[in-house]
């Protein structure tokens, strides 16, 4: 559910559901029930407040809750690849 994933993001940022409802100008009961959809306006405010949130994850459940996590994973993979290339060159050239 979309609301569950939004709350998961909030938790990853150390934010309570109550604080998030206040930041988004929503009723404090907004997250009390599961929702399969939220308005585009709510999603827009969410992205404006938290630009690292992955809306693809929020809407579909695919990906990571936080885009920075994806970027970190990609950078780690690039580092591993570069280390492997360096190791291979060291083996060839001694």
C-alpha positions as CSV (number, residue, x, y, z in Angstrom):
1,X,0.0,0.0,0.0
2,X,1.2,3.5,-0.8
3,X,0.6,4.9,2.7
4,X,2.7,2.0,4.2
5,X,5.6,2.8,1.8
6,X,5.4,6.5,2.6
7,X,5.6,5.7,6.3
8,X,8.5,3.4,5.6
9,X,10.3,6.3,4.0
10,X,9.5,8.6,6.9
11,X,10.9,6.0,9.3
12,X,14.1,5.7,7.3
13,X,14.5,9.5,7.7
14,X,13.7,9.4,11.4
15,X,10.4,11.1,11.0
16,X,7.1,10.1,12.7
17,X,3.9,9.7,10.7
18,X,2.5,12.5,12.8
19,X,5.3,14.9,11.9
20,X,4.9,13.9,8.2
21,X,1.2,14.7,8.2
22,X,1.9,18.1,9.6
23,X,4.6,18.7,7.0
24,X,2.3,17.6,4.2
25,X,-0.7,19.6,5.6
26,X,-2.7,16.4,6.0
27,X,-5.1,15.3,8.7
28,X,-3.4,13.5,11.5
29,X,-5.5,10.4,10.7
30,X,-4.3,10.3,7.1
31,X,-2.0,7.3,7.7
32,X,-4.5,5.5,10.0
33,X,-5.9,3.5,7.1
34,X,-4.2,1.8,4.2
35,X,-4.6,3.6,0.9
36,X,-3.8,2.3,-2.6
37,X,-3.6,5.8,-3.9
38,X,-2.9,9.3,-2.8
39,X,-3.4,12.5,-4.7
40,X,-0.7,13.9,-7.0
41,X,-0.7,17.0,-4.8
42,X,0.4,14.9,-1.8
43,X,3.1,13.2,-3.8
44,X,4.3,16.5,-5.2
45,X,4.6,18.0,-1.7
46,X,6.4,14.8,-0.6
47,X,9.0,15.2,-3.3
48,X,9.4,18.9,-2.6
49,X,10.2,18.2,1.0
50,X,12.2,15.0,0.4
51,X,13.8,15.0,-3.1
52,X,15.6,11.7,-2.5
53,X,12.4,9.8,-2.1
54,X,11.9,7.3,-4.9
55,X,8.3,7.8,-6.2
56,X,8.6,4.7,-8.3
57,X,9.0,2.7,-5.0
58,X,6.2,4.6,-3.3
59,X,3.7,4.0,-6.1
60,X,4.7,0.5,-7.3
61,X,6.7,-1.0,-4.4
62,X,9.6,-1.6,-6.9
63,X,13.1,-0.3,-6.2
64,X,14.4,1.3,-3.0
65,X,12.6,3.6,-0.7
66,X,15.4,6.2,-1.0
67,X,17.1,7.0,-4.3
68,X,20.3,7.7,-2.5
69,X,20.5,4.1,-1.5
70,X,20.3,3.1,-5.2
71,X,23.0,5.6,-6.1
72,X,25.2,4.3,-3.3
73,X,24.8,0.7,-4.5
74,X,25.7,1.7,-8.0
75,X,28.8,3.6,-6.8
76,X,29.8,0.6,-4.7
77,X,29.5,-1.6,-7.8
78,X,31.6,0.8,-9.9
79,X,34.3,0.8,-7.2
80,X,34.4,-3.0,-7.1
81,X,34.7,-3.0,-10.9
82,X,37.5,-0.5,-10.9
83,X,39.3,-2.5,-8.1
84,X,39.0,-5.6,-10.2
85,X,40.4,-3.9,-13.2
86,X,43.3,-2.5,-11.2
87,X,44.0,-6.0,-9.7
88,X,44.0,-7.5,-13.2
89,X,46.5,-4.9,-14.5
90,X,48.7,-5.4,-11.5
91,X,48.8,-9.2,-12.3
92,X,49.8,-8.5,-15.9
93,X,52.4,-5.8,-15.3
94,X,53.6,-7.1,-11.9
